């Protein structure tokens, strides 16, 4: 199929049309920008070169004036959302309820549709000219029983978007196009309904790596990484990791899962008495004293080394003193009384900076428990403080030696404040690290979020972190084999880091530290709560008779197995595990060892590792007689029992895997057991509850990461010429899309805000990158923007633009493919074999701009068909460099970011792109988001038979205002989600 010969004219709102009668121009404001139509071709009028040149100059001046006048009358991007929404085809009544289908009249195709297609399409896509290997005469019009329904979907898409027939080929009249589009829409809709009633699609799949990890976290009661040793998941053709096509296990992999399960159970349970707490106390007076001793020792070495050369001795000592007393821009110790400064440094050789723990050998158990209290101790006024200015190496190292425990919590308390006369609020991070040799070293940030230091100068406050020691990886492998002070060093340390954004010297963000305290291991109670979740009502290693052990094992399994298997468990299954316990008990160390081994088999069962949706039984759904639901809910979530509805327990699991990436909690399982979870009101209430729970952040993290393919940003290597690109900026780029999506979800904002929004989610580092003022601190927050197209939405976020560059230059092809794939769900076909590359050795090619090189490449026959669809989308972003910063020129040459789509629609830069999308592609954008969320929610690729159900969800969302939370609600109550 091709486009019509003349450029399509889209419906325009009357006040969007501007006619400027300045001969020889007519300027028409179109959806994507301006089209200049010349009243006469001057060359054919027989004018000489001078006259033509003069006319060209006049024409350019008139065009500029006309453009300015027209742009002033165009609607804003936010207004265009409203205007574009009025054109939606989904505002029309539904063709039929999803649960209905009817017989279609096959004669309509032969009598009406086929003649139109023969006239407009067969010359290029017929038996003798099948361009793109597509023969429209060979595809079966029977979309219910035929095998070509997906091809007809492609035809509908090409006709609807005006891509076919092409403008330089056969013309298709608007009336004919409307006839074919309407017929195809109806046929596809009803064929999808019929095939959905007949066909089935399996969502049987293994839990993903991250789902498995979250399931263990929620079952065992600890937020630890239990799955770090599993390999990464593969990705489906839609970009998602939870696709049923690839999530299976081999027999050998079951043993790996058994080992992981046993290791997890060992970590969350304990043995014996509560371990003693090791405590470190380090005031900055002590730290400054260590630094002074190091300085004095160096002076003595210099005196001895140069005892025979007084002049050189004095110079060396003077240099050492200058370095000691003048810290430059780095951290330093400050004598509060005298104002003297001393450089704060650290080196690992000899463990000379290591501090000894406080002696707790004689402390009572009560004193040990008091030490674990969250109440900060009273401290004396500091004589010295450590000052951490902003900068790349602004941190304070506290070396703790080799006595840090392996498990339990490490509590770090830092007493700190802001600097004097300082308005900015600095941010603080905690790092754990070690350095065994020059090469063997590690630094791991262990604070999940930056901590704002809000205390004013002279009024220090205590800031606290609780760090799970078992989660720190890697630890120093020498800490249990080498001796302190020897090489390799077994010592480990913590670092308090000033993570604030560096700004001008008149905007300091110093952190002033008075003292640091470290305690480990900290347990809020003994045995910890995670142990009690499994071994309730018993002390660790409590002696039991064999008969008592069997009864206790049965009690543990009766509680644990339904939670792990996400359903009621037959008593016979429990007894099978009790028998396994009895068999294992003889060869086990004790009761706990045998019990944990049996529980590991529970967690290795397919009933835990797999999700196999089933249809419900007639007793599972309970609907009160007074239940009131809307007609749309009745259509999309029929509460009457039928064999196409998901079982209640599996509905609970699907919902929890969707919104929490984990297993259902007790509330969901109770509603499933009571038979009320299918009720629309109950289901919507659960969606609200789950989205208000912090666990929904998992959904945001993993859906956004997979939908937008943010893995590419993780591996991005940026050219060194971008000196402003640092780890903190990269981290902010990675977080921005997720923060923006979370804000859309929280406020039920329009899905179309993805294209453009008058707000952004940024932290200080990202705000500096964007040139946004008034943002301080590393926490993301919502800031207002004007209606400028350069920022706002997802399309112009720096991280997404950067990951679709090559790290040095912008990459229109990658950016074009990304927007087609992720935003419009219309990915281009893969490139053909033996595609010619751009010859950068050709000096003529090197003279061209990037856009000109792409256009030259596109003119090659093997490349034209794909690049005509891809390139304009990417060229629209040419005003953004390789790290997503705005630019107006490249090496003095103004940037031309305009290009024409296949249908001759001009995208004039990012504003023209946004205008076109908001005016002409709203339905496609919302529909694409429904499809992406549906694939993630169902854990499988969508099929043709899902089309009508997806359309119905899209229709409901569009009619309800396009809210993202609304979309989630409509999807969860849809036939698509409620079917096996």
KETORVO-669963 format. One record per residue (C-alpha): residue number from 1; residue in one letter; x, y, z. Coordinates in steps of 0.2 Angstrom, whole numbers. Example, Ala and Ser with C-alpha at 12.3 -4.5 7.8 and 13.67 -1.06 7.14 Angstrom:
<recs>
num/residuo/c1/c2/c3
1/A/62/-22/39
2/S/68/-5/36
</recs>
This chain:
<recs>
num/residuo/c1/c2/c3
1/X/0/0/0
2/X/6/18/-4
3/X/1/36/0
4/X/-11/46/-11
5/X/-2/57/-24
6/X/-6/74/-15
7/X/-2/78/2
8/X/-16/74/14
9/X/-26/87/22
10/X/-30/84/40
11/X/-45/91/49
12/X/-40/108/57
13/X/-48/117/71
14/X/-54/134/63
15/X/-43/145/73
16/X/-28/135/69
17/X/-30/141/51
18/X/-21/157/46
19/X/-20/164/28
20/X/-8/177/25
21/X/-11/186/9
22/X/6/192/5
23/X/10/188/-13
24/X/16/176/-19
25/X/14/166/-3
26/X/0/157/5
27/X/4/150/23
28/X/-6/137/30
29/X/-3/131/48
30/X/-4/112/48
31/X/-3/100/63
32/X/16/97/62
33/X/22/115/58
34/X/20/127/42
35/X/18/123/24
36/X/22/136/12
37/X/13/135/-5
38/X/19/146/-19
39/X/6/155/-30
40/X/17/153/-45
41/X/34/146/-51
42/X/44/161/-55
43/X/56/151/-66
44/X/42/146/-78
45/X/37/164/-79
46/X/52/168/-89
47/X/61/180/-77
48/X/79/183/-77
49/X/92/177/-64
50/X/92/194/-55
51/X/73/195/-54
52/X/72/177/-47
53/X/85/181/-34
54/X/76/196/-29
55/X/60/186/-28
56/X/68/173/-18
57/X/74/186/-5
58/X/57/193/-4
59/X/49/176/-2
60/X/60/172/12
61/X/57/188/21
62/X/38/185/19
63/X/39/167/25
64/X/48/173/41
65/X/35/186/44
66/X/21/174/40
67/X/29/161/51
68/X/30/173/66
69/X/12/178/64
70/X/6/160/62
71/X/16/153/77
72/X/8/167/88
73/X/-9/160/84
74/X/-6/141/86
75/X/-13/133/101
76/X/-1/129/115
77/X/5/111/117
78/X/-7/108/132
79/X/-21/115/122
80/X/-17/104/107
81/X/-20/89/119
82/X/-38/94/121
83/X/-40/98/103
84/X/-32/82/97
85/X/-43/72/109
86/X/-59/78/100
87/X/-53/68/84
88/X/-52/52/93
89/X/-61/37/85
90/X/-63/29/102
91/X/-75/43/107
92/X/-88/34/96
93/X/-99/20/104
94/X/-91/3/104
95/X/-95/-8/89
96/X/-100/-22/101
97/X/-96/-28/119
98/X/-80/-38/120
99/X/-90/-54/124
100/X/-100/-54/108
101/X/-97/-58/90
102/X/-108/-60/75
103/X/-107/-68/58
104/X/-100/-56/45
105/X/-105/-54/27
106/X/-91/-61/16
107/X/-98/-53/0
108/X/-94/-35/5
109/X/-75/-39/2
110/X/-78/-45/-16
111/X/-91/-32/-21
112/X/-83/-16/-12
113/X/-66/-18/-4
114/X/-57/-29/-17
115/X/-60/-17/-32
116/X/-53/-2/-22
117/X/-38/-12/-17
118/X/-35/-19/-35
119/X/-36/-1/-42
120/X/-25/7/-29
121/X/-13/-6/-23
122/X/-10/-21/-35
123/X/2/-12/-46
124/X/15/-12/-32
125/X/9/-26/-21
126/X/2/-38/-34
127/X/8/-55/-40
128/X/20/-46/-53
129/X/26/-32/-42
130/X/26/-38/-24
131/X/36/-24/-16
132/X/42/-28/1
133/X/38/-46/-2
134/X/19/-42/0
135/X/6/-47/-12
136/X/-11/-40/-7
137/X/-20/-52/-19
138/X/-13/-67/-10
139/X/-19/-64/8
140/X/-35/-72/14
141/X/-49/-60/18
142/X/-57/-72/31
143/X/-49/-66/47
144/X/-58/-79/58
145/X/-52/-95/50
146/X/-39/-88/38
147/X/-20/-86/42
148/X/-17/-68/37
149/X/-26/-58/50
150/X/-10/-50/56
151/X/-6/-44/38
152/X/-23/-35/37
153/X/-19/-26/53
154/X/-3/-20/44
155/X/-14/-14/29
156/X/-26/-5/41
157/X/-11/4/50
158/X/-3/9/34
159/X/-20/16/27
160/X/-25/25/43
161/X/-8/34/45
162/X/-8/39/27
163/X/8/30/23
164/X/0/20/8
165/X/-2/22/-6
166/X/13/34/-8
167/X/11/51/-15
168/X/21/48/-31
169/X/11/32/-35
170/X/-8/28/-37
171/X/-20/39/-29
172/X/-34/33/-17
173/X/-49/44/-15
174/X/-53/49/3
175/X/-70/41/2
176/X/-62/24/-4
177/X/-49/26/10
178/X/-63/28/23
179/X/-73/13/16
180/X/-58/2/17
181/X/-53/8/34
182/X/-70/6/41
183/X/-72/-12/34
184/X/-55/-17/40
185/X/-58/-10/58
186/X/-75/-19/59
187/X/-68/-36/52
188/X/-53/-36/63
189/X/-63/-31/79
190/X/-76/-45/76
191/X/-63/-58/70
192/X/-53/-55/86
193/X/-69/-58/97
194/X/-73/-74/88
195/X/-55/-80/89
196/X/-53/-75/107
197/X/-69/-86/111
198/X/-61/-100/102
199/X/-43/-99/105
200/X/-32/-99/121
201/X/-16/-91/125
202/X/-5/-98/138
203/X/3/-87/151
204/X/11/-102/160
205/X/28/-96/165
206/X/42/-95/177
207/X/44/-81/189
208/X/57/-69/183
209/X/73/-66/192
210/X/67/-50/200
211/X/50/-58/204
212/X/58/-73/212
213/X/68/-61/223
214/X/53/-50/228
215/X/43/-66/232
216/X/57/-72/244
217/X/58/-54/252
218/X/39/-54/255
219/X/38/-72/261
220/X/54/-71/272
221/X/52/-54/279
222/X/69/-46/274
223/X/72/-34/259
224/X/88/-43/254
225/X/95/-48/237
226/X/92/-67/237
227/X/93/-69/218
228/X/109/-60/214
229/X/118/-77/208
230/X/104/-80/195
231/X/109/-75/177
232/X/100/-60/169
233/X/84/-64/160
234/X/82/-63/141
235/X/70/-51/133
236/X/55/-54/122
237/X/52/-45/105
238/X/42/-33/114
239/X/56/-29/126
240/X/49/-37/142
241/X/58/-50/153
242/X/42/-58/160
243/X/37/-66/143
244/X/30/-84/144
245/X/39/-88/128
246/X/56/-88/137
247/X/53/-91/155
248/X/56/-110/158
249/X/68/-121/168
250/X/79/-136/164
251/X/81/-150/177
252/X/98/-144/181
253/X/92/-127/185
254/X/80/-133/199
255/X/95/-138/209
256/X/102/-120/208
257/X/85/-114/214
258/X/85/-126/229
259/X/103/-120/234
260/X/97/-102/233
261/X/81/-106/243
262/X/92/-114/257
263/X/104/-100/257
264/X/90/-88/259
265/X/82/-98/273
266/X/99/-99/282
267/X/101/-80/281
268/X/84/-76/289
269/X/85/-88/303
270/X/97/-88/318
271/X/105/-100/330
272/X/111/-98/348
273/X/111/-82/359
274/X/111/-64/353
275/X/129/-59/346
276/X/139/-46/355
277/X/139/-29/348
278/X/155/-21/342
279/X/156/-2/344
280/X/167/11/336
281/X/167/29/342
282/X/176/42/332
283/X/176/61/336
284/X/184/73/324
285/X/195/78/338
286/X/202/60/338
287/X/203/61/319
288/X/212/77/319
289/X/224/70/332
290/X/228/55/320
291/X/231/67/306
292/X/243/77/317
293/X/253/62/322
294/X/255/57/304
295/X/261/75/300
296/X/273/75/314
297/X/280/57/310
298/X/283/64/292
299/X/292/79/299
300/X/303/67/309
301/X/307/57/294
302/X/312/72/284
303/X/323/78/298
304/X/332/62/299
305/X/333/60/280
306/X/341/77/277
307/X/350/80/294
308/X/366/84/284
309/X/357/97/272
310/X/348/110/282
311/X/342/120/267
312/X/334/105/259
313/X/327/99/275
314/X/319/116/278
315/X/311/116/261
316/X/305/99/262
317/X/297/102/279
318/X/290/118/273
319/X/281/109/259
320/X/275/96/270
321/X/268/109/282
322/X/260/119/268
323/X/251/103/261
324/X/245/99/279
325/X/239/116/283
326/X/231/121/266
327/X/219/107/261
328/X/214/117/245
329/X/196/112/239
330/X/197/95/248
331/X/190/89/265
332/X/199/96/281
333/X/199/96/299
334/X/195/113/308
335/X/200/118/325
336/X/184/126/332
337/X/193/138/344
338/X/208/143/333
339/X/202/141/315
340/X/217/131/310
341/X/215/119/296
342/X/223/102/293
343/X/221/92/277
344/X/210/76/280
345/X/218/62/271
346/X/218/43/271
347/X/230/29/265
348/X/228/10/267
349/X/246/5/270
350/X/249/-1/288
351/X/232/2/293
352/X/238/17/302
353/X/221/26/301
354/X/211/12/308
355/X/202/15/324
356/X/200/2/338
357/X/182/-3/344
358/X/176/2/361
359/X/179/-12/374
360/X/162/-21/377
361/X/168/-37/385
362/X/161/-32/402
363/X/144/-25/396
364/X/128/-34/402
365/X/115/-40/391
366/X/104/-25/396
367/X/118/-13/391
368/X/120/-23/374
369/X/101/-21/370
370/X/102/-2/376
371/X/116/0/363
372/X/105/-6/350
373/X/92/7/354
374/X/88/20/340
375/X/90/34/353
376/X/105/44/349
377/X/117/47/364
378/X/120/64/371
379/X/137/71/365
380/X/149/85/371
381/X/153/100/361
382/X/166/97/348
383/X/184/105/348
384/X/187/99/330
385/X/176/96/316
386/X/178/89/298
387/X/172/100/284
388/X/167/92/268
389/X/166/104/253
390/X/157/99/237
391/X/169/91/224
392/X/173/74/216
393/X/184/68/231
394/X/175/76/246
395/X/173/62/258
396/X/178/57/276
397/X/186/40/278
398/X/183/30/294
399/X/194/14/294
400/X/186/1/306
401/X/198/-13/304
402/X/194/-32/302
403/X/180/-34/315
404/X/165/-29/306
405/X/152/-44/307
406/X/146/-53/292
407/X/127/-52/296
408/X/115/-41/305
409/X/113/-22/303
410/X/127/-10/304
411/X/121/7/312
412/X/131/22/307
413/X/127/38/316
414/X/135/55/310
415/X/133/71/319
416/X/133/85/306
417/X/127/102/301
418/X/128/114/287
419/X/143/127/286
420/X/142/145/293
421/X/131/157/283
422/X/126/144/271
423/X/109/144/263
424/X/110/128/253
425/X/106/111/261
426/X/119/99/256
427/X/116/80/253
428/X/126/66/261
429/X/129/48/256
430/X/137/33/265
431/X/149/22/256
432/X/157/5/262
433/X/174/0/255
434/X/191/-8/257
435/X/208/-8/249
436/X/218/-24/251
437/X/231/-20/238
438/X/234/-6/225
439/X/223/-16/213
440/X/212/-25/225
441/X/199/-13/231
442/X/180/-9/231
443/X/169/6/236
444/X/150/2/237
445/X/137/15/240
446/X/126/7/254
447/X/114/22/257
448/X/99/20/246
449/X/95/38/246
450/X/104/54/249
451/X/102/62/266
452/X/99/81/267
453/X/109/89/280
454/X/96/102/287
455/X/104/106/303
456/X/110/124/304
457/X/128/129/309
458/X/132/126/327
459/X/117/116/330
460/X/122/99/323
461/X/110/84/323
462/X/112/65/322
463/X/109/57/305
464/X/108/38/305
465/X/109/23/293
466/X/105/5/296
467/X/115/-5/283
468/X/112/-24/281
469/X/129/-31/282
470/X/125/-47/272
471/X/120/-36/257
472/X/137/-28/255
473/X/146/-36/241
474/X/160/-38/239
475/X/168/-39/256
476/X/187/-39/259
477/X/192/-57/257
478/X/207/-54/267
479/X/198/-49/283
480/X/198/-67/290
481/X/215/-72/284
482/X/227/-57/285
483/X/233/-48/300
484/X/230/-29/303
485/X/245/-19/298
486/X/251/-32/286
487/X/250/-33/267
488/X/237/-37/260
489/X/227/-26/271
490/X/212/-35/279
491/X/204/-18/285
492/X/187/-11/279
493/X/180/7/281
494/X/165/18/279
495/X/165/35/270
496/X/154/49/273
497/X/152/58/256
498/X/146/76/252
499/X/136/71/236
500/X/129/89/233
501/X/130/97/216
502/X/146/108/214
503/X/141/126/210
504/X/150/143/211
505/X/160/148/227
506/X/147/160/232
507/X/135/145/234
508/X/143/133/246
509/X/136/117/252
510/X/148/111/265
511/X/145/97/277
512/X/152/100/295
513/X/155/83/304
514/X/158/82/323
515/X/158/63/326
516/X/154/46/319
517/X/148/31/328
518/X/146/13/321
519/X/138/-2/330
520/X/136/-19/323
521/X/127/-31/323
522/X/111/-23/327
523/X/95/-33/330
524/X/79/-25/335
525/X/74/-41/344
526/X/81/-58/346
527/X/77/-69/338
528/X/73/-57/323
529/X/56/-56/316
530/X/61/-65/300
531/X/66/-80/311
532/X/49/-79/320
533/X/39/-79/304
534/X/45/-97/301
535/X/49/-104/319
536/X/35/-96/329
537/X/33/-98/347
538/X/50/-107/349
539/X/67/-101/355
540/X/82/-105/343
541/X/88/-122/346
542/X/75/-126/359
543/X/75/-145/363
544/X/60/-155/357
545/X/55/-173/358
546/X/54/-182/341
547/X/35/-182/342
548/X/35/-164/346
549/X/46/-160/332
550/X/34/-169/320
551/X/19/-159/326
552/X/29/-143/325
553/X/35/-147/308
554/X/17/-149/303
555/X/12/-133/310
556/X/26/-123/301
557/X/22/-131/284
558/X/3/-128/287
559/X/7/-109/289
560/X/21/-108/276
561/X/15/-118/261
562/X/-1/-108/257
563/X/8/-92/257
564/X/22/-99/246
565/X/11/-108/234
566/X/-2/-94/233
567/X/-17/-105/236
568/X/-25/-117/248
569/X/-15/-133/250
570/X/-22/-150/252
571/X/-19/-159/268
572/X/-11/-173/259
573/X/2/-161/252
574/X/7/-155/269
575/X/8/-173/275
576/X/20/-177/260
577/X/32/-164/267
578/X/30/-170/285
579/X/36/-187/279
580/X/50/-179/270
581/X/55/-170/286
582/X/55/-186/295
583/X/66/-194/282
584/X/78/-180/282
585/X/79/-178/301
586/X/89/-193/304
587/X/104/-186/294
588/X/102/-168/299
589/X/112/-158/312
590/X/96/-153/322
591/X/77/-149/319
592/X/81/-132/312
593/X/92/-140/299
594/X/80/-153/293
595/X/65/-140/293
596/X/75/-128/283
597/X/79/-141/270
598/X/61/-146/268
599/X/56/-128/266
600/X/69/-126/253
601/X/60/-140/243
602/X/43/-130/245
603/X/52/-115/238
604/X/59/-126/223
605/X/42/-133/219
606/X/34/-128/202
607/X/20/-121/212
608/X/31/-107/219
609/X/43/-105/204
610/X/29/-105/191
611/X/13/-96/187
612/X/0/-107/178
613/X/-16/-97/176
614/X/-32/-108/177
615/X/-50/-105/174
616/X/-61/-103/190
617/X/-73/-116/198
618/X/-91/-112/200
619/X/-89/-109/219
620/X/-75/-96/218
621/X/-85/-80/213
622/X/-97/-72/225
623/X/-107/-57/219
624/X/-119/-49/231
625/X/-136/-45/224
626/X/-135/-27/227
627/X/-118/-25/217
628/X/-119/-10/205
629/X/-107/-9/191
630/X/-107/2/176
631/X/-111/-4/159
632/X/-93/-2/154
633/X/-87/-12/169
634/X/-101/-25/165
635/X/-94/-27/147
636/X/-75/-27/152
637/X/-77/-37/168
638/X/-92/-49/167
639/X/-94/-55/185
640/X/-105/-70/180
641/X/-96/-86/181
642/X/-90/-93/165
643/X/-76/-105/159
644/X/-66/-90/152
645/X/-63/-82/169
646/X/-47/-83/179
647/X/-48/-93/195
648/X/-49/-82/211
649/X/-32/-87/217
650/X/-23/-84/201
651/X/-32/-67/199
652/X/-24/-63/216
653/X/-7/-69/209
654/X/-8/-60/192
655/X/-13/-44/201
656/X/1/-45/213
657/X/14/-50/200
658/X/8/-35/190
659/X/8/-21/203
660/X/20/-28/216
661/X/31/-40/205
662/X/28/-52/219
663/X/17/-65/227
664/X/0/-60/235
665/X/-1/-54/252
666/X/-13/-61/265
667/X/-27/-48/261
668/X/-27/-53/242
669/X/-27/-72/247
670/X/-42/-69/259
671/X/-52/-60/246
672/X/-48/-74/234
673/X/-54/-87/246
674/X/-70/-78/250
675/X/-74/-77/232
676/X/-76/-58/231
677/X/-60/-53/222
678/X/-68/-54/205
679/X/-81/-41/210
680/X/-77/-24/201
681/X/-78/-13/216
682/X/-67/-25/227
683/X/-55/-27/213
684/X/-53/-8/210
685/X/-52/-5/229
686/X/-37/-18/229
687/X/-29/-8/215
688/X/-30/8/225
689/X/-23/-1/240
690/X/-9/-9/231
691/X/-4/7/222
692/X/-3/16/239
693/X/9/3/245
694/X/27/6/244
695/X/29/-11/234
696/X/21/-3/219
697/X/38/6/216
698/X/44/-11/210
699/X/31/-10/196
700/X/37/7/192
701/X/55/2/192
702/X/53/-14/181
703/X/40/-9/169
704/X/48/8/165
705/X/65/0/163
706/X/59/-13/151
707/X/46/-2/142
708/X/59/11/138
709/X/74/-1/137
710/X/84/9/150
711/X/97/-5/150
712/X/106/4/136
713/X/109/19/148
714/X/118/8/160
715/X/130/3/147
716/X/132/20/139
717/X/150/26/137
718/X/151/45/135
719/X/165/54/126
720/X/178/63/137
721/X/174/79/129
722/X/158/79/139
723/X/166/84/156
724/X/150/88/164
725/X/144/70/162
726/X/148/61/179
727/X/141/47/189
728/X/128/58/198
729/X/121/64/182
730/X/120/47/174
731/X/111/41/190
732/X/99/56/189
733/X/96/52/170
734/X/92/34/175
735/X/80/39/188
736/X/70/53/179
737/X/59/42/168
738/X/54/32/183
739/X/51/47/193
740/X/40/55/179
741/X/30/39/177
742/X/27/37/196
743/X/21/55/196
744/X/9/51/182
745/X/2/36/191
746/X/1/45/208
747/X/-9/60/200
748/X/-18/50/187
749/X/-11/62/174
750/X/-14/60/156
751/X/-4/47/146
752/X/-1/60/133
753/X/10/69/146
754/X/23/57/140
755/X/23/67/124
756/X/23/84/133
757/X/20/91/150
758/X/22/108/158
759/X/31/100/173
760/X/46/89/175
761/X/53/77/189
762/X/71/83/193
763/X/84/84/206
764/X/97/97/208
765/X/110/88/197
766/X/98/86/183
767/X/91/103/185
768/X/108/111/182
769/X/110/100/166
770/X/93/107/160
771/X/97/125/165
772/X/82/125/178
773/X/85/136/193
774/X/78/135/211
775/X/81/116/213
776/X/92/110/228
777/X/96/93/234
778/X/97/76/226
779/X/79/71/229
780/X/67/71/214
781/X/53/83/215
782/X/40/90/203
783/X/44/107/195
784/X/34/118/184
785/X/39/122/166
786/X/33/134/153
787/X/25/127/137
788/X/42/127/128
789/X/43/111/118
790/X/62/108/123
791/X/58/100/139
792/X/43/91/147
793/X/37/74/145
794/X/48/58/141
795/X/53/61/124
796/X/65/75/128
797/X/73/68/144
798/X/92/68/144
799/X/94/50/148
800/X/83/44/134
801/X/92/55/122
802/X/109/50/128
803/X/106/32/127
804/X/100/33/109
805/X/116/42/104
806/X/133/34/102
807/X/141/44/117
808/X/149/56/106
809/X/137/62/93
810/X/118/62/91
811/X/111/47/82
812/X/95/50/73
813/X/92/32/67
814/X/93/25/85
815/X/82/39/91
816/X/69/36/77
817/X/69/17/80
818/X/66/20/99
819/X/51/32/97
820/X/43/20/84
821/X/46/5/95
822/X/43/12/113
823/X/31/26/111
824/X/20/21/95
825/X/23/2/96
826/X/26/2/78
827/X/44/-5/76
828/X/52/-4/59
829/X/57/-21/51
830/X/75/-26/54
831/X/88/-20/41
832/X/91/-31/26
833/X/107/-40/23
834/X/122/-31/16
835/X/116/-14/20
836/X/129/-1/13
837/X/137/9/26
838/X/140/28/26
839/X/158/29/19
840/X/166/41/31
841/X/183/40/22
842/X/175/50/7
843/X/180/68/9
844/X/164/74/1
845/X/153/64/14
846/X/163/72/28
847/X/158/89/22
848/X/140/85/24
849/X/130/88/40
850/X/124/73/49
851/X/106/75/42
852/X/113/77/25
853/X/123/61/27
854/X/107/52/32
855/X/97/59/17
856/X/111/53/6
857/X/111/36/13
858/X/92/35/12
859/X/92/39/-7
860/X/100/21/-10
861/X/87/9/-16
862/X/91/-4/-2
863/X/89/9/12
864/X/74/20/6
865/X/59/10/12
866/X/65/8/30
867/X/73/25/32
868/X/59/35/25
869/X/49/28/40
870/X/63/30/53
871/X/74/45/49
872/X/61/60/51
873/X/57/54/69
874/X/75/55/74
875/X/80/70/64
876/X/67/80/74
877/X/79/78/90
878/X/94/85/81
879/X/94/100/93
880/X/100/88/107
881/X/118/82/108
882/X/124/66/114
883/X/120/69/132
884/X/103/77/129
885/X/108/95/130
886/X/100/108/119
887/X/111/116/105
888/X/107/128/91
889/X/122/124/80
890/X/136/112/77
891/X/153/119/73
892/X/145/136/68
893/X/132/128/56
894/X/114/130/62
895/X/105/114/65
896/X/91/109/53
897/X/80/97/63
898/X/66/97/50
899/X/61/82/39
900/X/46/74/31
901/X/37/58/35
902/X/32/45/23
903/X/15/54/21
904/X/24/71/18
905/X/20/77/35
906/X/34/89/40
907/X/41/87/57
908/X/50/103/61
909/X/61/100/76
910/X/55/93/92
911/X/40/106/93
912/X/34/100/76
913/X/36/82/82
914/X/26/85/98
915/X/12/95/89
916/X/10/81/76
917/X/9/68/89
918/X/-3/77/100
919/X/-14/82/85
920/X/-14/67/74
921/X/-7/52/84
922/X/-16/52/101
923/X/-26/36/98
924/X/-10/27/93
925/X/0/33/108
926/X/-14/28/121
927/X/-17/12/112
928/X/2/8/112
929/X/3/11/131
930/X/-12/0/134
931/X/-3/-14/124
932/X/13/-11/133
933/X/5/-12/150
934/X/-5/-27/145
935/X/10/-37/139
936/X/18/-33/156
937/X/3/-37/166
938/X/-1/-54/157
939/X/17/-60/155
940/X/14/-65/137
941/X/14/-57/120
942/X/-2/-51/113
943/X/-11/-60/99
944/X/-23/-55/85
945/X/-37/-62/96
946/X/-33/-49/110
947/X/-36/-35/98
948/X/-54/-31/102
949/X/-51/-32/121
950/X/-36/-20/119
951/X/-47/-8/109
952/X/-61/-9/122
953/X/-48/-4/136
954/X/-41/10/125
955/X/-59/16/122
956/X/-63/16/141
957/X/-47/26/144
958/X/-49/38/131
959/X/-67/42/136
960/X/-62/44/154
961/X/-48/57/151
962/X/-32/46/147
963/X/-26/45/165
964/X/-12/33/168
965/X/-20/26/184
966/X/-37/25/175
967/X/-28/14/162
968/X/-22/2/175
969/X/-39/1/183
970/X/-47/-2/166
971/X/-34/-15/162
972/X/-36/-24/178
973/X/-55/-25/176
974/X/-55/-30/158
975/X/-59/-47/150
976/X/-41/-47/144
977/X/-34/-47/162
978/X/-48/-58/170
979/X/-46/-72/157
980/X/-34/-87/160
</recs>
